[in-house]
């Protein structure tokens, strides 16, 4: 009876991976490019360092949908594991998954730190709210996490499974194995980004309460308020999306891998559901922004329809127009 119940639960979690996973994938394919288009199309965003960080984050999230989510759907939804079929894909996928995720987390942390600095009362901190500095920070972030991904290329290899006598893609270095499960999963992908998001989110919220009393240009004040609200709500959502993954990482670290078949079925089923929730982080930006910011909704409509229409519309010729004398 217990085994049949667990098998049914496993079947349900598999269907969740297929249908929820595909829905998330499609939603991300739509949402990611739209966020990038809005941020790159409007001058106010192109001049904002916070929007620049969010743009790079959106690019990484878009890539993560392919290397991370889509591969997970194929593996746990349709039992197709390309990592076991190709050594190149075995190494590339894990390198890409970690690089995309860590660059995305770092860029969002930089965005919330940027808004904290932008809303600070002391002008000295505003020196760091510029595109040039943001580009250097992103460049350093990319270099850091690409170098961090080199061990993934070196130590993920094909080995023969004793159970199936087929090649499987696993970590073949004991030290890197410990690092992966004891530091990379719980700290770099959960604890560290969540801590930074929450701390600077709270500080930014305190600053934004006082921004109305400061003498700053109206356009900048409205932009700071808009971006701060957008990232603050995203901080709250990211906390919900990443916390279950953190809990699972600690469980795996403490209890290890079980050898009991029924326990494995139960754990994998729970992991499938947690992973789907985790991947909502990589597709949710657009839907958060349009939900909490009326101004962003108007900007999205303007970029998609009005701006495009204005470019195509023929120039108006005014009659009875007197040219100014020079």
N, C-alpha and C positions, 0 to 999 in steps of 0.2 A: 504493500500500500504506500509506504514512504517513498520507495523508488519510483513508482508510477507518478506520484505527486511531484517529485523533483524533476522527472522527465517532462512532465507537462509544463512546469515552471520554466524549464530550459527551452522548451518549444516557444513559450510566450515571449521570453527574453530574446530569442532569435528573431521572432516576428517584429519585436520592437526595434531591433537593430536594422532590419530591412526597411520597414515603413517609416519609422521615426528618423532613422539615419538618412534615408533618401530625401525625406522632407527637409531635414536640416541642410543637407547638401544643396538642394535646389534653392532654398531660401538664402543660403550663403552666396551662391553663384549670382543671385540677383542683388542682394544687399551690399556685398563688398564693393563691386564696381561702382554702384550708385554713390556710396559714401566718398569714394576716391574722386569721382567726377565732380561732385559738389565742392569738395575741398580744393580741387585744382581749378575750377571754373570761376570762382568768385575771388575778387582781389582781396577782400577782407580776410579770407581764410589763407590765401597764398602768402600774406604778410604775417601770419600768426604762427609762432613757433609751436604752440600747442596743437593747432590743426595740422602742422607738418608731422609731428609725432603720431597723431591719430591716422594720418594718411599712410605712413609707413606701416603702422600696426595693421591697417586694413589690407594692405598688400600681403603681409605675412599671413594674416588670417585666411585670405583667399587661397594662398598656396597650401596652407595647412589642410584645407578642405580636401585637396587632392591626395597629398602624401599621407595624411593622417586619417581623416574620416572615411574617404572613399575606400582606402585599403582595408580599414577596419570592417566596413560593410561587406566587402568581398570575402574577408576571412571568416568573420563570425556570423554573417548572414547567409553566405552561399558556399562556405567551406572552400574557398579558392585563395590559396596563400602564394602570392607571387614571390614573396621573399624566399620560399623554399625552392622555387623553380629557377631563380636567377641569383647568382652570387652578387652581381652588380647591384641589383635591386635590393638585396638584403642589406648591403652596406649603405647604398644611397638613401633608402627610405628612412632608416633610423637616424642617419646624419641630418637629413632634411627635416624630419619631424622635430628633433630637438632644437635645431637652429631656428626654424620658423616659430616654434612656441616661445623660445627664450627671447628672441628678438621682439616678438609681439608683446610679451609681458613687460620687457624692459621699456619699450616705447610707450606703453600705457603708463607705466610708473613715471617716466619722464614727463608725460603729458600732465599728470596730476601734480607733480612737483612744479612744473612750469606754471600751472594755474595758482598754486600756492604762492609762488614768487610774484606773479603778476598782480595778485590781490593783496600783497603785503603793503603796509603803509610806508615803509622806508624805501626811498627811491633807489638806494644802492642795489637792492635785489632785482630791480627791473632791468639791470644791465644784461642779465642772462636771458631775458625774454626777446630774443632776436633770432632770425632765420639762420644767420651765419653760425652762431653758437650751436643751434639745434642740428645743423648739418654735421658739424664736427662730432657732436654727441652720438648721432645715428651712425656715422661712419665708424666711430670707436666701438659702438655696440655690435655692429655687423662683424667687424674684425674679431672682437672678443669671442663671440659665440660660434663663428666659423672655426676658429682655432680650437675652441672647446669641443667641436664636433669631430676633430681628427681621430681621437680614440674610438669613436663609434665606427669609423671606417676601418680602423686597424683591428679591432677586437670583436667585431661581429663577423662570424664566419659560418660556413656550412660544416656540419658534422653529421655523422650517420646516427640515426636514432636506433637504440637497441630494441625498441618495441616494434617499429615498423620497417627498420632497415632502409629508411629513406633519408635524404638530406633534409636537415632542419637548420634554420637560421637562429643562432643563439650566441650569447657572449662566451668567448673562449678564454678569457683572462680572469683569474680569480680576484685580483685586486680591483680591476675595473667593475667586476660584478658587484662587489661590496660597495664601491663608490656609487654605482648606478642606483641600487636599491636603498642605500643608507643616506645618500646626500642628494643626488640629482633629483629623484622623484619627490621625496618629501620636502626638501629645502628649496631647490632652485625652481621647481615648477609649482610650488604651493606656498610654503611658509614665508619665504623671502618676498615674493611679489605681493602676497596678501597683506603682509605687515606694512610694507611701504604704501600700498594703496590705502589702507585704513588710516594710518597715521596722517598722511598728507591730505587725505580726503577730509578728515575731521578738522585739520588746520585750515584748509581752504574754505570749508563751510563757515568757520568762525570769521575768516577774513571777509567773505562775501556779505556777511551781515552788516559789516561796517562800510562797505564800499559806497553806499549811497551818500555818505556824509563827507566824501572826499572830493576835492576839486580836480577832476580829470575830465578829458573830452568825452562827450556823450557817446560817440560811436564806439570808443574803446571800452567805456563802462558797460555798454550793452553787450559787446562782444565777449568781454570777460565774464559777465553774468551768464550769458548763453553757454559758453564753453564749460564754465564751472558746473553749472547744473547738469549738463550732458555727462561730464566725466564723473560727477558725484553719484548720479543714478547708476552709471556703469560700474562704479566701485561696488555699490551695494549688490548689483546683480552678479558681478564677478565673484564676490565673496560666496554667494549661494552656489554658483556653478563650480567653483574650485574646491570648496570645503569637503564634499563627498569624496573627491579624488584624494585629498589629503588623508582622510580617514582610512580609505582603502590602502594607501601607501604605508601608513603606520601599521595596519593590520598585517600586511604582507611582511613587513620588516620584523615584527614581533613574533608572529606565528609561523612564518615561512610557508613553504608549499606543502600542502597535505597530500598524502598518498592514498587516502580513502576516495573511492570513485564517487560516492554520493556527495561527499563534502566538496569535491572538485566541481561537480555539476552545480551545486548550490552557489559556490563562490563565483564561478564563471558567469552564472546567470545574473547575480547581483552586480558583478563587474560590468556586464553589458549595459545594464541600466545606468550605472554611474558614469560610464564612458559617454553615453549619449548625452547625458546632462552636462558633462565636461565640455563636449564639443559645441554646446550652445554658446560658449564664450566666443568661439571663432566665427559665428554667424549673426550675432545679435546686435551689432553696433547700430546698423541703420534703423532697426525696429525700436531700439531704445531711444535714439535721437528724435525720431518722428513722433514718439509717444510723449516725450517730456518737453519738447521745444517747438512751440508754434512757429517761431522764427525759422527754424530749420525746415519745417514742413513747407513754409512759403519759399524758402531758398531752393528746396528740391524741385518744387513746381516751376519756379522761375527758370532754373537751369534746364530742366527737361523739356519745357514747352515754350515759355515766353522768350527765353534767350535764343533758342533755336529758331523760333518764328521771326524774331527781329532780325536775325542774320539773313534770313531768306527773303524778307519783305523788301520790295524796291524802295529806294529813298523817296521821300515825299518832296514834291516841288511846290513851294509856296508862291502863289501869285501876289502881286501888289506888295512885294517885300522890298523895302528900301535898304540897300546895303549901307552899312555905317561908313562914314567918311574917315579916312586916315590921313 
